């Protein structure tokens, strides 16, 4: 395992770490995520959502991708950009197609104990992509925009933009 990026200074724009495929390293990835998301400027609620997305992706990479094989690694990269945070997580598995993952909201799947990770990741992040890299593994890219937590009045609860017809 490479040394962890502690302490992280605000000028850092890229943080990379490689972790062994061991479920205990999910917590390590969460701690790194918390620090990076805070440095990027996300509030506590958004930091938690980003952590949960990384948590789910790490479990998928370790358990499903690397088949819990401790000889394989999971690579993480966090890139802080002025308007967003990009997170890449790569396993050494054979890959999968996220479009073939059953919808956890379908009635047949509501009581399943697993299968909600991709749904949660898509809910918490602004962008989610999966790429199968031949001979290397599966790489998940997640993006969280810095402005996504800002509430605007475009199409919101204020309805002044709608026409009001008072004739019946």
C-alpha positions, 0 to 999 in steps of 0.5 A: 500500500502506498502512503496516504496523502496526509496531510493534504494541502489546499493547493493539491489538485490530484490525489492518487492511492492504491489499496489492497483488495480488502474490505477494511480499505473501504474505510481508508477510501472514505477517509481520503474522500472526506478530506478531498471533498472538504478541500474541494469545497463541498459542504458536510451533506455533499461530502457524505453523499460523495463518501457513500458513492465511493463506499459503494464503488469500493465495495463493488471493486473489491467484492465483485471486480477483484473477487476479494482477492488480496493480491489484486489492488484498487486504484483511486484518483481524485481530481479537484477542478475549479467547478467539480470533483472527478473520482476514478476507481479502477479494479483488476476484474473482468468488467461488467455492464451497469445497464444489465444491473437489475433496477432495485426499484422494480417490485421483484427487487424491492426486498433484495439485500443487494443491488442498490449500489449503482442506484445510490451512486447515480443518485448521489453523483452528477455523472457516472461512467463505467469503462472496461479496460482490456487487460487492466480491469474496470474503471468507474468515473464519478463527477460531482459538480461544485455548484450542484448543491446551490439552489436556483429559482430556475423551474423551482417552486416559484411559479412566476415564469408560468402564464396566469390566465384568470378567465374561466 
